[in-house]
Amino acid sequence: MTVSSITTSRTYLTRQLGELNDLLAEKTTQLARGKVGTTYGDVGDRRLLDIQLTQKVSMIDTYQNTITISNLHLETMTMSLERLEDIRRDAKSAMDTNDFVLQDDGQTQTQSRAELLLNETLNIMNTEVAGFYAFGGTDAVSDPVAALDAIMNGADGLDGLKTYMDEYSQANLGASNTGRTTTSALTTNYAGIVPTDSTFTVAEDGAHDFGFDISAVTSTLSNVAVTGPLAADPDSFDVQFTGQPVLGETITVELSLPPTHAETISIELTAATTNEVDGTFAIGADLEETAQNLRDTLAAEIENQAQTTLRAVSDEWASDEFFSTFSGEEPQRVDGPPFDTATAVTGGGATTVEWYMGRNTTTTDARTDKNSVVDTNLTVNYGVRANETPLKELVQSLAAFVAADFSGGTQTDEEYYNALSADMRTLLQPPGVDQSGIVDISTDIAIAHRTISMTSDRHVQMKSSYEGTIADIEGVDKDQIAAEILQLQNNIEVSYRASAIVFNLSLSDYI
């Protein structure tokens, strides 16, 4: 063996030992980390799949964070809506038409219960969780619903519900509290001292939507001629007596109610010997006296209906205008003063307390106000505005009932109370409607919650699948690595021995 051969052997052995040591270090690192390497280049030709799956896992983690927050919002909204539906049912019970009992403060007991429910309703509508106001449409920085006192009495120079109700009451009842109608005095003709005919007229006071509208008059009265109404605006009718009617004969006046005048009430009066029984008028000594009795009884009935049924309808109209602000709608108030002769409404946005202050941009679907992206091409919407019709009607019915004034304690006050409570109960649960609008909103939220929950479950399953594949690509068989490390250690040990022999050789040993 030549000297150059010995030198070459030493260099080769040194390089081999270095490579074995490097490989041992690499295998030891793989065993400790459980992965083939620290870069995507270490995984070989499957690195592109590895990168794609890692990105998908990262996206799933982002979606899951969004889902966690959304679930918190949706669970809170679900509980809130369930309670609001309970309040709606409780409100119907609170507005008991057979429970007119005044307290020392001038409120009825039912109004006190309704006020408690209204306070709770407003507090629920200001529910906030993690920077999100559940009934404000979208993220907000303050309560979306005003305080009870501001809603009722106004604030900062702006008018509240009670002012609206008073103005609409004046406009609908008129100065004489007769529903914007007038009943004329008798006009009688005589033959000597004997009356030959006697006439009175009932007329609307102008062309407008306020007050009663004379719809129809029917009569079975003998010797009595009814002329009109003519379906004009303003309308009127005349009642002319040319003789005495017969006991038991009737006259019926139908009056339609604002604002649409689609609903009517009837006043039926029957000829009788006295007017001691409600719904009767007395036949007098002659036709003039009988005509006067009918005229006075009819005028009194119109006034009573104005101060009870019409006033209740007026309160509902006023409260509807005050609270109807969805999608940027402007509340409408009576165009006055004076209010008792008003003929139109006007925009009240600049002069009225803003009871709802959340997101109120133009929309046909409040759910789109708030959304969460929970998967690729999957966005879940769950915005709710407190001024949506079902929620608005809950606040409206309670607020109008609480704001009404029954403190006089008279028979008329009790009839007004009965009419208003019946109207508000109907607003809370219209006839023929089995499911409330609040339940409809709850259903929308429940669907969103279910969608998010199912998406979350799918994410968990997909993430587990992706991570399993990533582990197969990036991971190592620890048993195999351990065996390889042992083999390397043995090889290194043998190499060291061989190297020691080679390195200890000298020229004299060779010779």
One Martini backbone bead per residue (centre of mass of N, CA, C, O) as a GRO file, in nm:
protein
  511
    1MET     BB    1   0.098   0.035   0.022
    2THR     BB    2   0.053   0.356  -0.024
    3VAL     BB    3   0.056   0.666   0.113
    4SER     BB    4  -0.184   0.779  -0.053
    5SER     BB    5  -0.383   0.560   0.033
    6ILE     BB    6  -0.387   0.626   0.335
    7THR     BB    7  -0.483   0.916   0.308
    8THR     BB    8  -0.747   0.857   0.161
    9SER     BB    9  -0.872   0.682   0.382
   10ARG     BB   10  -0.885   0.898   0.597
   11THR     BB   11  -1.072   1.096   0.449
   12TYR     BB   12  -1.307   0.903   0.407
   13LEU     BB   13  -1.358   0.833   0.706
   14THR     BB   14  -1.416   1.119   0.802
   15ARG     BB   15  -1.657   1.172   0.621
   16GLN     BB   16  -1.830   0.936   0.716
   17LEU     BB   17  -1.849   1.021   1.013
   18GLY     BB   18  -1.990   1.291   0.959
   19GLU     BB   19  -2.239   1.176   0.817
   20LEU     BB   20  -2.331   0.996   1.047
   21ASN     BB   21  -2.366   1.223   1.256
   22ASP     BB   22  -2.574   1.386   1.097
   23LEU     BB   23  -2.784   1.157   1.074
   24LEU     BB   24  -2.817   1.119   1.379
   25ALA     BB   25  -2.919   1.405   1.439
   26GLU     BB   26  -3.165   1.389   1.253
   27LYS     BB   27  -3.299   1.142   1.386
   28THR     BB   28  -3.317   1.258   1.669
   29THR     BB   29  -3.501   1.497   1.590
   30GLN     BB   30  -3.733   1.329   1.475
   31LEU     BB   31  -3.793   1.180   1.739
   32ALA     BB   32  -3.854   1.436   1.910
   33ARG     BB   33  -4.073   1.577   1.698
   34GLY     BB   34  -4.222   1.369   1.487
   35LYS     BB   35  -4.061   1.473   1.230
   36VAL     BB   36  -3.890   1.495   0.927
   37GLY     BB   37  -3.894   1.821   0.963
   38THR     BB   38  -3.874   2.196   0.925
   39THR     BB   39  -3.957   2.169   0.622
   40TYR     BB   40  -4.121   2.121   0.325
   41GLY     BB   41  -3.873   1.990   0.183
   42ASP     BB   42  -3.866   1.724   0.378
   43VAL     BB   43  -4.145   1.583   0.244
   44GLY     BB   44  -4.131   1.618  -0.052
   45ASP     BB   45  -4.376   1.553  -0.301
   46ARG     BB   46  -4.604   1.635  -0.054
   47ARG     BB   47  -4.588   1.946   0.007
   48LEU     BB   48  -4.836   2.070  -0.132
   49LEU     BB   49  -5.049   1.920   0.034
   50ASP     BB   50  -4.947   2.016   0.306
   51ILE     BB   51  -5.000   2.318   0.260
   52GLN     BB   52  -5.304   2.304   0.201
   53LEU     BB   53  -5.391   2.170   0.470
   54THR     BB   54  -5.275   2.386   0.659
   55GLN     BB   55  -5.454   2.613   0.555
   56LYS     BB   56  -5.726   2.481   0.626
   57VAL     BB   57  -5.679   2.469   0.929
   58SER     BB   58  -5.646   2.774   0.967
   59MET     BB   59  -5.931   2.849   0.863
   60ILE     BB   60  -6.089   2.686   1.069
   61ASP     BB   61  -5.988   2.842   1.315
   62THR     BB   62  -6.116   3.109   1.226
   63TYR     BB   63  -6.409   3.012   1.210
   64GLN     BB   64  -6.427   2.913   1.506
   65ASN     BB   65  -6.396   3.189   1.634
   66THR     BB   66  -6.651   3.306   1.507
   67ILE     BB   67  -6.847   3.093   1.620
   68THR     BB   68  -6.809   3.151   1.917
   69ILE     BB   69  -6.925   3.439   1.906
   70SER     BB   70  -7.194   3.377   1.764
   71ASN     BB   71  -7.307   3.184   1.978
   72LEU     BB   72  -7.324   3.395   2.198
   73HIS     BB   73  -7.524   3.575   2.054
   74LEU     BB   74  -7.750   3.362   1.989
   75GLU     BB   75  -7.809   3.269   2.276
   76THR     BB   76  -7.893   3.546   2.380
   77MET     BB   77  -8.122   3.597   2.174
   78THR     BB   78  -8.293   3.352   2.239
   79MET     BB   79  -8.353   3.424   2.535
   80SER     BB   80  -8.475   3.704   2.478
   81LEU     BB   81  -8.708   3.613   2.289
   82GLU     BB   82  -8.844   3.426   2.486
   83ARG     BB   83  -8.912   3.651   2.690
   84LEU     BB   84  -9.075   3.834   2.497
   85GLU     BB   85  -9.296   3.625   2.451
   86ASP     BB   86  -9.383   3.612   2.744
   87ILE     BB   87  -9.459   3.911   2.765
   88ARG     BB   88  -9.680   3.907   2.556
   89ARG     BB   89  -9.861   3.716   2.716
   90ASP     BB   90  -9.866   3.886   2.978
   91ALA     BB   91  -9.991   4.141   2.851
   92LYS     BB   92 -10.265   4.022   2.786
   93SER     BB   93 -10.332   3.971   3.087
   94ALA     BB   94 -10.292   4.264   3.193
   95MET     BB   95 -10.520   4.350   2.974
   96ASP     BB   96 -10.788   4.363   3.157
   97THR     BB   97 -11.124   4.437   3.094
   98ASN     BB   98 -11.213   4.336   3.414
   99ASP     BB   99 -10.974   4.547   3.565
  100PHE     BB  100 -11.101   4.829   3.699
  101VAL     BB  101 -10.845   4.958   3.917
  102LEU     BB  102 -10.774   5.214   4.111
  103GLN     BB  103 -10.517   5.398   4.228
  104ASP     BB  104 -10.365   5.654   4.398
  105ASP     BB  105 -10.193   5.735   4.120
  106GLY     BB  106 -10.424   5.674   3.875
  107GLN     BB  107 -10.369   5.391   3.824
  108THR     BB  108 -10.396   5.088   3.728
  109GLN     BB  109 -10.308   4.776   3.794
  110THR     BB  110 -10.251   4.700   3.498
  111GLN     BB  111 -10.053   4.931   3.441
  112SER     BB  112  -9.836   4.846   3.643
  113ARG     BB  113  -9.776   4.576   3.507
  114ALA     BB  114  -9.710   4.693   3.228
  115GLU     BB  115  -9.466   4.865   3.317
  116LEU     BB  116  -9.286   4.633   3.403
  117LEU     BB  117  -9.281   4.498   3.124
  118LEU     BB  118  -9.164   4.741   2.972
  119ASN     BB  119  -8.899   4.765   3.121
  120GLU     BB  120  -8.798   4.483   3.048
  121THR     BB  121  -8.808   4.514   2.744
  122LEU     BB  122  -8.602   4.746   2.720
  123ASN     BB  123  -8.368   4.595   2.855
  124ILE     BB  124  -8.351   4.364   2.653
  125MET     BB  125  -8.304   4.557   2.400
  126ASN     BB  126  -8.011   4.634   2.559
  127THR     BB  127  -7.851   4.396   2.496
  128GLU     BB  128  -7.506   4.304   2.576
  129VAL     BB  129  -7.236   4.133   2.380
  130ALA     BB  130  -6.931   4.178   2.293
  131GLY     BB  131  -7.021   4.463   2.143
  132PHE     BB  132  -7.325   4.350   2.108
  133TYR     BB  133  -7.644   4.452   2.003
  134ALA     BB  134  -7.908   4.248   1.960
  135PHE     BB  135  -8.127   4.514   1.887
  136GLY     BB  136  -7.927   4.705   1.676
  137GLY     BB  137  -7.840   4.518   1.409
  138THR     BB  138  -7.546   4.596   1.516
  139ASP     BB  139  -7.279   4.726   1.596
  140ALA     BB  140  -7.240   4.928   1.894
  141VAL     BB  141  -7.207   5.210   2.146
  142SER     BB  142  -7.518   5.193   2.234
  143ASP     BB  143  -7.821   5.203   2.318
  144PRO     BB  144  -8.103   5.140   2.105
  145VAL     BB  145  -8.290   5.221   2.355
  146ALA     BB  146  -8.476   5.414   2.521
  147ALA     BB  147  -8.597   5.542   2.788
  148LEU     BB  148  -8.897   5.550   2.936
  149ASP     BB  149  -8.922   5.856   2.997
  150ALA     BB  150  -8.851   5.955   2.712
  151ILE     BB  151  -9.080   5.812   2.565
  152MET     BB  152  -9.315   5.943   2.725
  153ASN     BB  153  -9.197   6.268   2.786
  154GLY     BB  154  -8.936   6.321   2.678
  155ALA     BB  155  -8.631   6.496   2.543
  156ASP     BB  156  -8.448   6.762   2.470
  157GLY     BB  157  -8.719   6.902   2.335
  158LEU     BB  158  -8.860   6.633   2.281
  159ASP     BB  159  -9.122   6.435   2.200
  160GLY     BB  160  -9.351   6.210   2.324
  161LEU     BB  161  -9.611   5.996   2.348
  162LYS     BB  162  -9.812   6.174   2.510
  163THR     BB  163  -9.820   6.398   2.302
  164TYR     BB  164  -9.926   6.236   2.068
  165MET     BB  165 -10.190   6.140   2.205
  166ASP     BB  166 -10.305   6.424   2.255
  167GLU     BB  167 -10.310   6.528   1.962
  168TYR     BB  168 -10.483   6.297   1.843
  169SER     BB  169 -10.722   6.338   2.028
  170GLN     BB  170 -10.795   6.621   1.936
  171ALA     BB  171 -10.823   6.553   1.628
  172ASN     BB  172 -11.055   6.326   1.672
  173LEU     BB  173 -11.262   6.476   1.872
  174GLY     BB  174 -11.243   6.762   1.916
  175ALA     BB  175 -11.373   7.032   2.083
  176SER     BB  176 -11.662   6.855   2.147
  177ASN     BB  177 -11.621   6.540   2.163
  178THR     BB  178 -11.754   6.421   1.850
  179GLY     BB  179 -11.563   6.328   1.613
  180ARG     BB  180 -11.593   6.566   1.405
  181THR     BB  181 -11.897   6.631   1.475
  182THR     BB  182 -12.235   6.754   1.407
  183THR     BB  183 -12.539   6.855   1.583
  184SER     BB  184 -12.814   6.995   1.516
  185ALA     BB  185 -13.067   7.173   1.545
  186LEU     BB  186 -13.386   7.214   1.527
  187THR     BB  187 -13.622   7.212   1.253
  188THR     BB  188 -13.949   7.369   1.266
  189ASN     BB  189 -14.275   7.322   1.153
  190TYR     BB  190 -14.598   7.495   1.143
  191ALA     BB  191 -14.956   7.467   1.233
  192GLY     BB  192 -14.945   7.693   1.417
  193ILE     BB  193 -14.881   7.486   1.704
  194VAL     BB  194 -14.836   7.255   1.503
  195PRO     BB  195 -14.624   7.022   1.412
  196THR     BB  196 -14.518   6.900   1.082
  197ASP     BB  197 -14.196   6.927   1.110
  198SER     BB  198 -13.867   6.773   1.194
  199THR     BB  199 -13.509   6.868   1.183
  200PHE     BB  200 -13.183   6.705   1.163
  201THR     BB  201 -12.812   6.723   1.161
  202VAL     BB  202 -12.534   6.517   1.060
  203ALA     BB  203 -12.182   6.623   1.053
  204GLU     BB  204 -11.897   6.675   0.913
  205ASP     BB  205 -11.610   6.909   0.941
  206GLY     BB  206 -11.442   6.756   0.703
  207ALA     BB  207 -11.158   6.679   0.491
  208HIS     BB  208 -11.052   6.389   0.662
  209ASP     BB  209 -10.919   6.131   0.892
  210PHE     BB  210 -11.048   6.239   1.129
  211GLY     BB  211 -11.250   6.078   1.303
  212PHE     BB  212 -11.552   6.042   1.195
  213ASP     BB  213 -11.731   5.844   0.949
  214ILE     BB  214 -12.005   5.846   0.760
  215SER     BB  215 -12.143   5.548   0.636
  216ALA     BB  216 -12.445   5.479   0.763
  217VAL     BB  217 -12.817   5.476   0.733
  218THR     BB  218 -13.081   5.313   0.912
  219SER     BB  219 -13.453   5.269   0.887
  220THR     BB  220 -13.790   5.191   1.060
  221LEU     BB  221 -13.922   5.459   1.083
  222SER     BB  222 -14.204   5.608   1.104
  223ASN     BB  223 -14.231   5.921   0.971
  224VAL     BB  224 -13.922   5.893   0.867
  225ALA     BB  225 -13.661   6.076   0.704
  226VAL     BB  226 -13.361   5.977   0.531
  227THR     BB  227 -13.075   6.176   0.431
  228GLY     BB  228 -12.834   5.996   0.370
  229PRO     BB  229 -12.546   5.937   0.288
  230LEU     BB  230 -12.310   6.019  -0.008
  231ALA     BB  231 -12.002   5.953   0.002
  232ALA     BB  232 -11.870   6.202   0.112
  233ASP     BB  233 -11.615   6.480   0.163
  234PRO     BB  234 -11.804   6.578   0.352
  235ASP     BB  235 -12.060   6.434   0.548
  236SER     BB  236 -12.426   6.363   0.571
  237PHE     BB  237 -12.747   6.373   0.762
  238ASP     BB  238 -13.102   6.355   0.761
  239VAL     BB  239 -13.376   6.400   1.004
  240GLN     BB  240 -13.732   6.357   0.935
  241PHE     BB  241 -14.026   6.454   1.091
  242THR     BB  242 -14.395   6.381   1.020
  243GLY     BB  243 -14.417   6.189   1.270
  244GLN     BB  244 -14.483   5.907   1.450
  245PRO     BB  245 -14.347   5.648   1.572
  246VAL     BB  246 -14.299   5.312   1.658
  247LEU     BB  247 -14.270   5.093   1.875
  248GLY     BB  248 -13.944   4.934   1.811
  249GLU     BB  249 -13.823   5.113   1.629
  250THR     BB  250 -13.533   5.190   1.415
  251ILE     BB  251 -13.196   5.338   1.428
  252THR     BB  252 -12.887   5.330   1.225
  253VAL     BB  253 -12.545   5.424   1.291
  254GLU     BB  254 -12.252   5.440   1.091
  255LEU     BB  255 -11.907   5.450   1.201
  256SER     BB  256 -11.594   5.526   1.108
  257LEU     BB  257 -11.246   5.459   1.160
  258PRO     BB  258 -10.949   5.552   1.224
  259PRO     BB  259 -10.747   5.599   0.949
  260THR     BB  260 -10.903   5.402   0.726
  261HIS     BB  261 -11.218   5.336   0.764
  262ALA     BB  262 -11.277   5.008   0.787
  263GLU     BB  263 -11.393   5.045   1.066
  264THR     BB  264 -11.699   4.993   1.251
  265ILE     BB  265 -11.974   5.148   1.418
  266SER     BB  266 -12.281   5.111   1.608
  267ILE     BB  267 -12.591   5.301   1.639
  268GLU     BB  268 -12.874   5.189   1.821
  269LEU     BB  269 -13.216   5.304   1.814
  270THR     BB  270 -13.515   5.279   2.016
  271ALA     BB  271 -13.840   5.303   2.038
  272ALA     BB  272 -13.985   5.445   2.340
  273THR     BB  273 -14.129   5.555   2.634
  274THR     BB  274 -13.830   5.560   2.727
  275ASN     BB  275 -13.461   5.633   2.815
  276GLU     BB  276 -13.356   5.430   3.045
  277VAL     BB  277 -13.256   5.257   2.823
  278ASP     BB  278 -13.017   5.155   2.648
  279GLY     BB  279 -13.084   5.236   2.313
  280THR     BB  280 -13.302   5.468   2.362
  281PHE     BB  281 -13.602   5.655   2.270
  282ALA     BB  282 -13.847   5.885   2.325
  283ILE     BB  283 -14.185   5.922   2.292
  284GLY     BB  284 -14.357   6.196   2.259
  285ALA     BB  285 -14.623   6.416   2.232
  286ASP     BB  286 -14.464   6.489   1.968
  287LEU     BB  287 -14.258   6.510   1.699
  288GLU     BB  288 -14.066   6.719   1.823
  289GLU     BB  289 -14.000   6.571   2.083
  290THR     BB  290 -13.898   6.315   1.947
  291ALA     BB  291 -13.676   6.447   1.782
  292GLN     BB  292 -13.523   6.556   2.027
  293ASN     BB  293 -13.467   6.287   2.161
  294LEU     BB  294 -13.305   6.167   1.930
  295ARG     BB  295 -13.096   6.386   1.902
  296ASP     BB  296 -12.982   6.371   2.197
  297THR     BB  297 -12.913   6.069   2.201
  298LEU     BB  298 -12.726   6.064   1.956
  299ALA     BB  299 -12.522   6.276   2.055
  300ALA     BB  300 -12.443   6.121   2.313
  301GLU     BB  301 -12.341   5.864   2.170
  302ILE     BB  302 -12.121   5.996   2.001
  303GLU     BB  303 -11.963   6.111   2.240
  304ASN     BB  304 -11.910   5.844   2.383
  305GLN     BB  305 -11.760   5.708   2.145
  306ALA     BB  306 -11.538   5.920   2.129
  307GLN     BB  307 -11.436   5.881   2.444
  308THR     BB  308 -11.369   5.571   2.376
  309THR     BB  309 -11.330   5.427   2.101
  310LEU     BB  310 -11.186   5.664   1.953
  311ARG     BB  311 -10.965   5.713   2.161
  312ALA     BB  312 -10.836   5.435   2.136
  313VAL     BB  313 -10.772   5.458   1.834
  314SER     BB  314 -10.599   5.712   1.863
  315ASP     BB  315 -10.378   5.581   2.039
  316GLU     BB  316 -10.293   5.372   1.833
  317TRP     BB  317 -10.216   5.570   1.612
  318ALA     BB  318 -10.007   5.736   1.769
  319SER     BB  319  -9.820   5.495   1.849
  320ASP     BB  320  -9.762   5.400   1.563
  321GLU     BB  321  -9.622   5.659   1.470
  322PHE     BB  322  -9.402   5.675   1.689
  323PHE     BB  323  -9.282   5.363   1.637
  324SER     BB  324  -9.260   5.401   1.318
  325THR     BB  325  -8.904   5.344   1.207
  326PHE     BB  326  -8.849   5.147   1.004
  327SER     BB  327  -8.619   5.199   0.765
  328GLY     BB  328  -8.639   5.527   0.824
  329GLU     BB  329  -8.901   5.601   0.924
  330GLU     BB  330  -9.121   5.867   0.975
  331PRO     BB  331  -9.283   6.017   1.206
  332GLN     BB  332  -9.629   6.109   1.252
  333ARG     BB  333  -9.787   6.420   1.308
  334VAL     BB  334  -9.981   6.661   1.395
  335ASP     BB  335 -10.090   6.947   1.218
  336GLY     BB  336  -9.980   7.181   1.447
  337PRO     BB  337 -10.133   7.426   1.564
  338PRO     BB  338 -10.420   7.336   1.582
  339PHE     BB  339 -10.566   7.011   1.664
  340ASP     BB  340 -10.896   7.018   1.662
  341THR     BB  341 -10.863   7.121   1.329
  342ALA     BB  342 -10.710   6.922   1.191
  343THR     BB  343 -10.613   6.765   0.847
  344ALA     BB  344 -10.311   6.664   0.913
  345VAL     BB  345  -9.993   6.534   0.867
  346THR     BB  346  -9.644   6.534   0.987
  347GLY     BB  347  -9.325   6.541   1.012
  348GLY     BB  348  -9.145   6.426   1.335
  349GLY     BB  349  -8.831   6.376   1.351
  350ALA     BB  350  -8.728   6.668   1.474
  351THR     BB  351  -8.958   6.650   1.739
  352THR     BB  352  -8.879   6.349   1.819
  353VAL     BB  353  -8.816   6.094   1.994
  354GLU     BB  354  -8.568   5.845   1.966
  355TRP     BB  355  -8.638   5.528   2.053
  356TYR     BB  356  -8.458   5.426   1.809
  357MET     BB  357  -8.075   5.395   1.774
  358GLY     BB  358  -8.006   5.201   1.578
  359ARG     BB  359  -7.996   5.044   1.307
  360ASN     BB  360  -8.178   5.232   1.014
  361THR     BB  361  -8.156   5.144   0.744
  362THR     BB  362  -8.245   5.054   0.446
  363THR     BB  363  -8.472   4.766   0.452
  364THR     BB  364  -8.610   4.417   0.422
  365ASP     BB  365  -8.367   4.282   0.610
  366ALA     BB  366  -8.238   4.267   0.929
  367ARG     BB  367  -8.044   4.018   0.923
  368THR     BB  368  -7.814   4.166   0.742
  369ASP     BB  369  -7.675   4.343   0.965
  370LYS     BB  370  -7.570   4.057   1.070
  371ASN     BB  371  -7.258   3.871   1.016
  372SER     BB  372  -7.107   3.538   0.947
  373VAL     BB  373  -6.810   3.380   0.853
  374VAL     BB  374  -6.804   3.005   0.861
  375ASP     BB  375  -6.737   2.960   0.549
  376THR     BB  376  -6.706   2.878   0.245
  377ASN     BB  377  -6.971   3.042   0.117
  378LEU     BB  378  -7.069   3.106   0.435
  379THR     BB  379  -7.333   3.317   0.550
  380VAL     BB  380  -7.461   3.438   0.859
  381ASN     BB  381  -7.771   3.581   0.955
  382TYR     BB  382  -7.860   3.794   1.277
  383GLY     BB  383  -8.023   4.045   1.266
  384VAL     BB  384  -8.182   4.287   1.503
  385ARG     BB  385  -8.462   4.505   1.543
  386ALA     BB  386  -8.660   4.677   1.769
  387ASN     BB  387  -8.844   4.808   1.512
  388GLU     BB  388  -8.977   4.573   1.446
  389THR     BB  389  -9.295   4.496   1.432
  390PRO     BB  390  -9.324   4.286   1.668
  391LEU     BB  391  -9.158   4.459   1.873
  392LYS     BB  392  -9.304   4.727   1.842
  393GLU     BB  393  -9.589   4.623   1.931
  394LEU     BB  394  -9.509   4.560   2.218
  395VAL     BB  395  -9.426   4.843   2.301
  396GLN     BB  396  -9.677   4.995   2.208
  397SER     BB  397  -9.897   4.857   2.379
  398LEU     BB  398  -9.773   4.916   2.656
  399ALA     BB  399  -9.728   5.225   2.631
  400ALA     BB  400 -10.021   5.313   2.567
  401PHE     BB  401 -10.146   5.193   2.823
  402VAL     BB  402  -9.971   5.351   3.030
  403ALA     BB  403 -10.034   5.650   2.909
  404ALA     BB  404 -10.308   5.638   2.982
  405ASP     BB  405 -10.608   5.817   3.106
  406PHE     BB  406 -10.814   5.695   3.402
  407SER     BB  407 -10.835   5.889   3.666
  408GLY     BB  408 -11.144   5.966   3.688
  409GLY     BB  409 -11.336   5.697   3.727
  410THR     BB  410 -11.546   5.675   3.521
  411GLN     BB  411 -11.751   5.531   3.300
  412THR     BB  412 -11.594   5.640   3.059
  413ASP     BB  413 -11.315   5.542   3.151
  414GLU     BB  414 -11.390   5.241   3.152
  415GLU     BB  415 -11.464   5.224   2.850
  416TYR     BB  416 -11.192   5.319   2.750
  417TYR     BB  417 -11.031   5.093   2.880
  418ASN     BB  418 -11.171   4.858   2.732
  419ALA     BB  419 -11.101   4.951   2.445
  420LEU     BB  420 -10.792   4.965   2.469
  421SER     BB  421 -10.731   4.681   2.572
  422ALA     BB  422 -10.854   4.540   2.327
  423ASP     BB  423 -10.670   4.667   2.111
  424MET     BB  424 -10.395   4.572   2.234
  425ARG     BB  425 -10.455   4.270   2.226
  426THR     BB  426 -10.488   4.260   1.919
  427LEU     BB  427 -10.201   4.355   1.856
  428LEU     BB  428 -10.064   4.105   1.998
  429GLN     BB  429 -10.330   3.918   1.883
  430PRO     BB  430 -10.447   3.853   1.609
  431PRO     BB  431 -10.692   3.731   1.445
  432GLY     BB  432 -10.591   3.411   1.321
  433VAL     BB  433 -10.312   3.416   1.482
  434ASP     BB  434 -10.093   3.172   1.605
  435GLN     BB  435  -9.819   3.325   1.538
  436SER     BB  436  -9.588   3.525   1.630
  437GLY     BB  437  -9.342   3.745   1.530
  438ILE     BB  438  -9.136   3.663   1.746
  439VAL     BB  439  -9.122   3.366   1.659
  440ASP     BB  440  -9.014   3.423   1.378
  441ILE     BB  441  -8.749   3.541   1.473
  442SER     BB  442  -8.660   3.295   1.639
  443THR     BB  443  -8.643   3.110   1.394
  444ASP     BB  444  -8.418   3.254   1.248
  445ILE     BB  445  -8.212   3.221   1.480
  446ALA     BB  446  -8.225   2.911   1.499
  447ILE     BB  447  -8.122   2.859   1.215
  448ALA     BB  448  -7.852   2.998   1.250
  449HIS     BB  449  -7.757   2.824   1.487
  450ARG     BB  450  -7.775   2.553   1.342
  451THR     BB  451  -7.581   2.616   1.113
  452ILE     BB  452  -7.334   2.673   1.291
  453SER     BB  453  -7.325   2.401   1.440
  454MET     BB  454  -7.292   2.222   1.188
  455THR     BB  455  -7.035   2.361   1.089
  456SER     BB  456  -6.863   2.298   1.336
  457ASP     BB  457  -6.876   1.992   1.312
  458ARG     BB  458  -6.747   1.982   1.032
  459HIS     BB  459  -6.480   2.114   1.111
  460VAL     BB  460  -6.386   1.899   1.310
  461GLN     BB  461  -6.375   1.668   1.108
  462MET     BB  462  -6.188   1.798   0.895
  463LYS     BB  463  -5.952   1.864   1.078
  464SER     BB  464  -5.892   1.573   1.158
  465SER     BB  465  -5.833   1.479   0.870
  466TYR     BB  466  -5.609   1.677   0.799
  467GLU     BB  467  -5.419   1.614   1.042
  468GLY     BB  468  -5.376   1.319   0.965
  469THR     BB  469  -5.240   1.370   0.692
  470ILE     BB  470  -5.014   1.553   0.796
  471ALA     BB  471  -4.893   1.338   0.984
  472ASP     BB  472  -4.819   1.143   0.755
  473ILE     BB  473  -4.629   1.341   0.608
  474GLU     BB  474  -4.455   1.464   0.865
  475GLY     BB  475  -4.422   1.210   0.996
  476VAL     BB  476  -4.299   0.938   1.202
  477ASP     BB  477  -4.152   0.627   1.274
  478LYS     BB  478  -4.030   0.571   1.579
  479ASP     BB  479  -3.938   0.280   1.562
  480GLN     BB  480  -3.769   0.311   1.306
  481ILE     BB  481  -3.588   0.540   1.406
  482ALA     BB  482  -3.469   0.386   1.646
  483ALA     BB  483  -3.338   0.165   1.473
  484GLU     BB  484  -3.165   0.357   1.304
  485ILE     BB  485  -3.004   0.471   1.540
  486LEU     BB  486  -2.874   0.206   1.627
  487GLN     BB  487  -2.736   0.149   1.360
  488LEU     BB  488  -2.569   0.408   1.358
  489GLN     BB  489  -2.418   0.360   1.619
  490ASN     BB  490  -2.278   0.103   1.519
  491ASN     BB  491  -2.140   0.223   1.271
  492ILE     BB  492  -1.979   0.437   1.423
  493GLU     BB  493  -1.823   0.246   1.603
  494VAL     BB  494  -1.682   0.091   1.377
  495SER     BB  495  -1.554   0.335   1.239
  496TYR     BB  496  -1.384   0.425   1.474
  497ARG     BB  497  -1.207   0.172   1.481
  498ALA     BB  498  -1.108   0.189   1.195
  499SER     BB  499  -0.988   0.472   1.224
  500ALA     BB  500  -0.786   0.412   1.448
  501ILE     BB  501  -0.614   0.225   1.286
  502VAL     BB  502  -0.544   0.416   1.058
  503PHE     BB  503  -0.440   0.660   1.235
  504ASN     BB  504  -0.199   0.473   1.371
  505LEU     BB  505  -0.048   0.464   1.125
  506SER     BB  506   0.281   0.429   0.987
  507LEU     BB  507   0.564   0.407   0.791
  508SER     BB  508   0.697   0.192   0.970
  509ASP     BB  509   0.453   0.000   0.973
  510TYR     BB  510   0.440  -0.043   0.670
  511ILE     BB  511   0.747  -0.143   0.641
   0.00000   0.00000   0.00000
